[in-house]
């Protein structure tokens, strides 16, 4: 629920009120009792700062996927050398 600020134009009394958007505006001042309460326009209570708040911040700005290492490509050759150069059924060419 939003918080609205009101000020009396007669006595200057200010107050903050939690109201639904659909609730009627307050008109009677609690301090002087006159129907001169006006709703104030104020800035939002928070600001969106930093990266990640816009659609463009997520397109292509992330880390690139890791590339294959050269040692992963040489694993079959290492297996052949370890078991007798293709002598076993696991290392034998198809």
DSSP file (Angstrom, degrees, kcal/mol; ACC not computed):
  #  RESIDUE AA STRUCTURE BP1 BP2  ACC     N-H-->O    O-->H-N    N-H-->O    O-->H-N    TCO  KAPPA ALPHA  PHI   PSI    X-CA   Y-CA   Z-CA
    1    1 A X              0   0    0      0, 0.0    19,-0.2     0, 0.0     2,-0.1   0.000 360.0 360.0 360.0 134.3    0.0    0.0    0.0
    2    2 A X  E     -A   19   0A   0     17,-0.6    17,-2.0    16,-0.1     2,-0.5  -0.347 360.0-128.5 -75.0 156.6    1.4    3.4   -0.9
    3    3 A X  E     -A   18   0A   0     15,-0.2     2,-0.3    -2,-0.1    15,-0.2  -0.923  24.8-163.0-105.1 125.3    2.1    6.2    1.6
    4    4 A X  E     -A   17   0A   0     13,-3.2    13,-3.1    -2,-0.5     2,-0.4  -0.841   9.3-139.8-109.4 146.4    0.6    9.6    0.8
    5    5 A X  E     -A   16   0A   0     35,-0.5    35,-3.1    -2,-0.3     2,-0.3  -0.867  18.4-171.3-105.3 138.6    1.5   12.9    2.3
    6    6 A X  E     -AB  15  39A   0      9,-3.0     9,-2.2    -2,-0.4     2,-0.4  -0.943   5.5-169.0-126.6 149.2   -1.1   15.5    3.1
    7    7 A X  E     -AB  14  38A   0     31,-2.5    31,-2.5    -2,-0.3     2,-0.5  -0.999  22.4-127.9-138.3 137.1   -0.8   19.2    4.2
    8    8 A X  E  >  - B   0  37A   0      5,-2.6     4,-1.3    -2,-0.4    29,-0.2  -0.702   9.4-154.3 -82.4 128.0   -3.5   21.5    5.6
    9    9 A X  T  4 S+     0   0    0     27,-2.5    -1,-0.1    -2,-0.5    28,-0.1   0.623  92.0  48.9 -77.9 -11.8   -3.6   24.8    3.6
   10   10 A X  T  4 S+     0   0    0     26,-0.2    -1,-0.1    24,-0.1    27,-0.0   0.912 129.7  11.2 -89.9 -54.2   -5.1   26.5    6.7
   11   11 A X  T  4 S-     0   0    0      2,-0.1    -2,-0.1    23,-0.1    -1,-0.0   0.577  93.6-121.5-106.2 -11.2   -2.8   25.5    9.6
   12   12 A X     <  +     0   0    0     -4,-1.3    -3,-0.1     1,-0.3     2,-0.1   0.519  52.1 160.1  84.2   5.0    0.1   23.9    7.8
   13   13 A X        -     0   0    0     -6,-0.1    -5,-2.6     1,-0.0     2,-0.4  -0.389  22.1-160.1 -62.1 135.0   -0.2   20.5    9.6
   14   14 A X  E     +A    7   0A   0     -7,-0.2     2,-0.3    -2,-0.1    -7,-0.2  -0.923  15.2 167.5-118.6 145.4    1.5   17.7    7.6
   15   15 A X  E     -A    6   0A   0     -9,-2.2    -9,-3.0    -2,-0.4     2,-0.4  -0.991  28.0-134.0-152.4 155.8    0.8   14.0    7.9
   16   16 A X  E     -A    5   0A   0     -2,-0.3     2,-0.4   -11,-0.2   -11,-0.2  -0.925  24.8-172.1-110.6 137.1    1.6   10.7    6.1
   17   17 A X  E     -A    4   0A   0    -13,-3.1   -13,-3.2    -2,-0.4     2,-0.7  -0.995  22.8-135.5-134.8 132.7   -1.2    8.2    5.5
   18   18 A X  E     +A    3   0A   0     -2,-0.4     2,-0.3   -15,-0.2   -15,-0.2  -0.788  43.2 160.1 -84.0 118.3   -1.1    4.6    4.2
   19   19 A X  E     -A    2   0A   0    -17,-2.0   -17,-0.6    -2,-0.7     2,-0.1  -0.962  41.8-112.7-138.6 153.8   -4.0    4.3    1.7
   20   20 A X    >   -     0   0    0     -2,-0.3     3,-0.9   -19,-0.2     0, 0.0  -0.473  34.6-115.8 -74.6 158.4   -5.1    2.2   -1.1
   21   21 A X  T 3  S+     0   0    0      1,-0.2    -1,-0.1    -2,-0.1     0, 0.0   0.839 117.4  52.5 -63.4 -32.6   -5.1    3.8   -4.5
   22   22 A X  T 3  S+     0   0    0      2,-0.1    -1,-0.2     0, 0.0     2,-0.1   0.572  85.8 106.6 -82.5 -10.0   -8.9    3.3   -4.6
   23   23 A X  S <  S-     0   0    0     -3,-0.9     3,-0.1     1,-0.1     2,-0.1  -0.389  79.3-104.9 -68.7 147.3   -9.5    5.0   -1.2
   24   24 A X        -     0   0    0      1,-0.1    -1,-0.1    -2,-0.1    -4,-0.1  -0.382  41.6 -96.7 -70.1 152.4  -11.0    8.5   -1.3
   25   25 A X        -     0   0    0      1,-0.1     2,-0.3    -2,-0.1    -1,-0.1  -0.360  37.4-113.7 -66.5 146.2   -8.7   11.5   -0.6
   26   26 A X        +     0   0    0      1,-0.1    -1,-0.1    -3,-0.1    13,-0.1  -0.609  38.5 169.0 -78.6 142.7   -8.7   12.9    2.9
   27   27 A X        +     0   0    0     -2,-0.3    10,-2.6     1,-0.1     2,-0.5   0.642  49.2  80.5-124.5 -31.4  -10.1   16.4    3.3
   28   28 A X  S    S-     0   0    0      7,-0.2     2,-0.3     8,-0.2     7,-0.2  -0.712  74.1-131.2 -90.5 126.6  -10.5   17.2    7.0
   29   29 A X     >  -     0   0    0      5,-2.7     4,-1.6    -2,-0.5    -1,-0.0  -0.564   5.6-149.5 -73.6 130.0   -7.4   18.3    8.9
   30   30 A X  T  4 S+     0   0    0     -2,-0.3    -1,-0.1     1,-0.2    -2,-0.0   0.735  94.5  49.8 -72.0 -20.2   -7.0   16.4   12.2
   31   31 A X  T  4 S+     0   0    0      3,-0.1    -1,-0.2     1,-0.1    -2,-0.0   0.929 129.9  12.0 -83.9 -48.7   -5.3   19.4   13.8
   32   32 A X  T  4 S-     0   0    0      2,-0.2    -2,-0.2   -19,-0.0     3,-0.1   0.594  90.4-130.5-108.6 -12.7   -7.7   22.2   13.0
   33   33 A X     <  +     0   0    0     -4,-1.6     2,-0.2     1,-0.3    -3,-0.1   0.453  60.8 133.9  80.4   0.2  -10.8   20.3   11.8
   34   34 A X        -     0   0    0     -6,-0.1    -5,-2.7     1,-0.1     2,-1.8  -0.541  67.1-117.3 -83.7 150.5  -11.2   22.4    8.6
   35   35 A X  S    S+     0   0    0     -7,-0.2    -7,-0.2     1,-0.2    -1,-0.1  -0.341  84.1 106.9 -82.5  58.4  -11.8   20.7    5.2
   36   36 A X        +     0   0    0     -2,-1.8   -27,-2.5     2,-0.0     2,-0.4   0.051  35.5 133.1-125.1  25.1   -8.5   22.1    3.8
   37   37 A X  E     -B    8   0A   0    -10,-2.6     2,-0.4   -29,-0.2   -29,-0.2  -0.661  34.4-169.1 -80.6 129.1   -6.3   19.0    3.6
   38   38 A X  E     -B    7   0A   0    -31,-2.5   -31,-2.5    -2,-0.4     2,-0.3  -0.943  22.5-118.9-122.7 141.9   -4.5   18.6    0.3
   39   39 A X  E     -B    6   0A   0     -2,-0.4   -33,-0.3   -33,-0.2     2,-0.2  -0.610  30.6-141.3 -78.5 135.3   -2.5   15.7   -1.1
   40   40 A X        -     0   0    0    -35,-3.1     2,-0.5    -2,-0.3   -35,-0.5  -0.645   5.5-131.1 -95.6 153.6    1.2   16.5   -1.8
   41   41 A X        +     0   0    0     -2,-0.2     2,-0.3   -37,-0.1   -37,-0.0  -0.920  38.3 166.7-101.8 125.7    3.2   15.2   -4.7
   42   42 A X        -     0   0    0     -2,-0.5     3,-0.1     1,-0.0     2,-0.1  -0.878  36.8 -89.8-136.6 167.5    6.6   13.8   -3.6
   43   43 A X        -     0   0    0     -2,-0.3    -1,-0.0     1,-0.1     2,-0.0  -0.327  52.0 -91.3 -74.1 158.5    9.5   11.7   -4.9
   44   44 A X        -     0   0    0      1,-0.1    -1,-0.1     2,-0.1     0, 0.0  -0.305  30.8-122.1 -66.3 155.1    9.5    8.0   -4.7
   45   45 A X  S    S+     0   0    0     -3,-0.1     2,-0.3     2,-0.0    -1,-0.1   0.439  89.7  37.7 -81.5   0.2   11.2    6.5   -1.6
   46   46 A X        -     0   0    0      2,-0.0     2,-0.4     0, 0.0    -2,-0.1  -0.967  64.9-148.0-146.3 161.6   13.7    4.4   -3.6
   47   47 A X        -     0   0    0     -2,-0.3     2,-0.8     2,-0.0    -2,-0.0  -0.985  18.8-129.2-131.7 143.0   15.9    4.7   -6.8
   48   48 A X        +     0   0    0     -2,-0.4     2,-0.3     5,-0.0     5,-0.0  -0.824  42.9 164.0 -92.5 108.6   17.0    2.0   -9.2
   49   49 A X        +     0   0    0     -2,-0.8     2,-0.1     2,-0.1    -2,-0.0  -0.855  30.2  31.3-123.5 158.3   20.7    2.4   -9.6
   50   50 A X  S >  S-     0   0    0     -2,-0.3     3,-0.5     2,-0.0     2,-0.1  -0.205  91.5 -44.3  91.4 178.7   23.5    0.2  -10.9
   51   51 A X  T 3  S+     0   0    0      1,-0.2    -2,-0.1     2,-0.1     0, 0.0  -0.417 107.2  51.4 -83.0 159.6   23.6   -2.4  -13.6
   52   52 A X  T 3  S+     0   0    0      2,-0.1    -1,-0.2    -2,-0.1    -2,-0.0   0.431  78.5  97.1  98.7   0.4   21.0   -5.1  -14.1
   53   53 A X  S <  S+     0   0    0     -3,-0.5     2,-0.3    -5,-0.0    -2,-0.1   0.519  76.0  61.2 -98.6  -5.7   17.8   -2.9  -14.1
   54   54 A X  S >  S-     0   0    0      1,-0.1     3,-1.1     0, 0.0     4,-0.4  -0.863  82.4-121.2-123.0 155.8   17.5   -2.5  -17.9
   55   55 A X  G >> S+     0   0    0     -2,-0.3     3,-1.3     1,-0.3     4,-0.5   0.867 111.2  58.8 -60.4 -38.3   16.9   -5.1  -20.7
   56   56 A X  G 34 S+     0   0    0      1,-0.3     3,-0.4     2,-0.2    -1,-0.3   0.698  91.7  69.6 -68.7 -18.4   20.2   -4.1  -22.4
   57   57 A X  G <4 S+     0   0    0     -3,-1.1    -1,-0.3     1,-0.2    -2,-0.2   0.729 101.6  45.1 -71.1 -20.3   22.3   -4.9  -19.4
   58   58 A X  T <4 S+     0   0    0     -3,-1.3     2,-0.9    -4,-0.4     4,-0.3   0.580  86.3  98.9-100.7 -11.1   21.6   -8.7  -19.8
   59   59 A X  S  < S-     0   0    0     -4,-0.5    -1,-0.0    -3,-0.4    -4,-0.0  -0.683 111.2 -29.1 -85.3 107.9   22.2   -9.0  -23.6
   60   60 A X  S    S+     0   0    0     -2,-0.9    -1,-0.2     1,-0.1    -2,-0.1   0.537 109.0 109.1  71.3   6.6   25.7  -10.3  -24.2
   61   61 A X        +     0   0    0     -3,-0.1    -2,-0.1    -4,-0.1    -1,-0.1   0.567  56.1  91.7 -91.2  -8.3   27.1   -8.8  -21.1
   62   62 A X  S    S-     0   0    0     -4,-0.3     2,-0.1     1,-0.2    -4,-0.0  -0.138  90.0 -73.2 -80.3 179.0   27.6  -12.0  -19.2
   63   63 A X        -     0   0    0      1,-0.1    -1,-0.2     3,-0.0     2,-0.2  -0.409  50.0-113.1 -71.5 146.8   30.7  -14.2  -19.1
   64   64 A X        -     0   0    0      1,-0.1    -1,-0.1    -2,-0.1     3,-0.1  -0.506  39.2 -95.6 -77.6 149.2   31.5  -16.3  -22.2
   65   65 A X        -     0   0    0     -2,-0.2    -1,-0.1     1,-0.1     2,-0.1  -0.349  49.4 -96.3 -63.9 147.2   31.2  -20.1  -21.9
   66   66 A X        -     0   0    0      1,-0.1     2,-0.2    -3,-0.1    -1,-0.1  -0.361  37.7-128.5 -66.1 139.8   34.5  -21.9  -21.1
   67   67 A X        -     0   0    0      1,-0.1     2,-0.1    -3,-0.1    -1,-0.1  -0.525  31.7 -92.0 -86.0 157.1   36.4  -23.3  -24.0
   68   68 A X        -     0   0    0     -2,-0.2     2,-0.2     1,-0.1    -1,-0.1  -0.429  42.4-122.4 -67.8 141.4   37.6  -26.9  -24.2
   69   69 A X    >>  -     0   0    0     -2,-0.1     4,-0.9     1,-0.1     3,-0.7  -0.497  13.9-121.9 -81.7 154.8   41.1  -27.3  -22.9
   70   70 A X  H 3> S+     0   0    0      1,-0.2     4,-0.8     2,-0.2     3,-0.3   0.804 111.0  62.6 -65.6 -29.1   43.8  -28.9  -25.1
   71   71 A X  H 34 S+     0   0    0      1,-0.2    -1,-0.2     2,-0.2     3,-0.2   0.796  96.6  57.9 -69.3 -27.4   44.3  -31.7  -22.5
   72   72 A X  H X4 S+     0   0    0     -3,-0.7     3,-1.0     1,-0.2     4,-0.3   0.851 103.5  53.0 -69.9 -33.5   40.7  -32.9  -23.0
   73   73 A X  H 3< S+     0   0    0     -4,-0.9     3,-0.3    -3,-0.3     4,-0.2   0.745 107.1  52.6 -71.9 -23.1   41.3  -33.5  -26.7
   74   74 A X  T 3X S+     0   0    0     -4,-0.8     4,-1.6    -3,-0.2    -1,-0.2   0.334  77.8 101.2 -96.3   7.8   44.4  -35.6  -26.0
   75   75 A X  H <> S+     0   0    0     -3,-1.0     4,-2.2     1,-0.2     5,-0.2   0.897  77.3  54.2 -62.1 -43.1   42.7  -38.0  -23.5
   76   76 A X  H  > S+     0   0    0     -3,-0.3     4,-2.0    -4,-0.3    -1,-0.2   0.906 109.0  49.8 -59.2 -38.1   42.2  -40.9  -26.1
   77   77 A X  H  > S+     0   0    0     -4,-0.2     4,-1.9     1,-0.2    -1,-0.2   0.876 108.9  52.1 -66.9 -36.1   45.9  -40.8  -26.8
   78   78 A X  H  X S+     0   0    0     -4,-1.6     4,-1.7     1,-0.2    -1,-0.2   0.878 108.4  51.2 -67.5 -36.8   46.7  -40.9  -23.1
   79   79 A X  H  X S+     0   0    0     -4,-2.2     4,-1.9     2,-0.2    -2,-0.2   0.906 108.6  51.4 -65.8 -41.0   44.5  -43.9  -22.6
   80   80 A X  H  <>S+     0   0    0     -4,-2.0     5,-4.2     1,-0.2     4,-0.4   0.895 110.4  48.6 -63.6 -39.3   46.2  -45.8  -25.5
   81   81 A X  H  <5S+     0   0    0     -4,-1.9     3,-0.4     3,-0.2    -1,-0.2   0.852 111.3  50.8 -69.6 -32.9   49.6  -45.1  -24.0
   82   82 A X  H  <5S+     0   0    0     -4,-1.7    -1,-0.2     1,-0.2    -2,-0.2   0.826 116.0  38.3 -75.5 -31.5   48.6  -46.3  -20.6
   83   83 A X  T  <5S-     0   0    0     -4,-1.9    -1,-0.2    -5,-0.1     4,-0.2   0.234 130.6 -75.4-109.7  15.8   47.1  -49.6  -21.7
   84   84 A X  T   5S-     0   0    0     -4,-0.4    -3,-0.2    -3,-0.4     3,-0.2   0.831  78.4 -65.7  99.8  36.8   49.5  -50.7  -24.4
   85   85 A X  S   <S-     0   0    0     -5,-4.2    -4,-0.2     1,-0.2    -5,-0.1   0.917 110.0 -32.5  56.9  54.1   48.7  -48.5  -27.4
   86   86 A X  S    S+     0   0    0     -6,-0.4    -1,-0.2    -7,-0.2    -2,-0.1   0.618  99.1 127.4  85.9  12.8   45.2  -49.8  -28.2
   87   87 A X        +     0   0    0     -7,-0.3     2,-0.1    -4,-0.2    -3,-0.1   0.796  59.0  69.7 -74.3 -27.4   45.7  -53.4  -27.1
   88   88 A X  S  > S-     0   0    0     -5,-0.2     4,-1.1    -8,-0.1     3,-0.4  -0.488  89.8-117.2 -89.5 162.7   42.6  -53.3  -24.8
   89   89 A X  T  4 S+     0   0    0      1,-0.2    -1,-0.1     2,-0.2    -2,-0.0   0.755 110.8  59.9 -71.4 -24.3   39.0  -53.2  -26.1
   90   90 A X  T  4 S+     0   0    0      1,-0.2    -1,-0.2   -11,-0.1   -10,-0.1   0.817 114.8  34.0 -71.7 -30.5   38.3  -49.8  -24.5
   91   91 A X  T  4 S+     0   0    0     -3,-0.4    -2,-0.2   -12,-0.1    -1,-0.2   0.546  91.0 113.3-102.1  -9.3   41.1  -48.1  -26.4
   92   92 A X  S  < S-     0   0    0     -4,-1.1    -6,-0.1     1,-0.1    -5,-0.1  -0.367  74.3-108.0 -66.5 140.2   40.8  -50.0  -29.7
   93   93 A X              0   0    0      1,-0.1    -1,-0.1    -7,-0.1    -2,-0.1  -0.344 360.0 360.0 -65.3 150.0   39.7  -48.0  -32.7
   94   94 A X              0   0    0     -2,-0.0    -1,-0.1     0, 0.0    -2,-0.1   0.484 360.0 360.0 -72.5 360.0   36.1  -48.9  -33.9
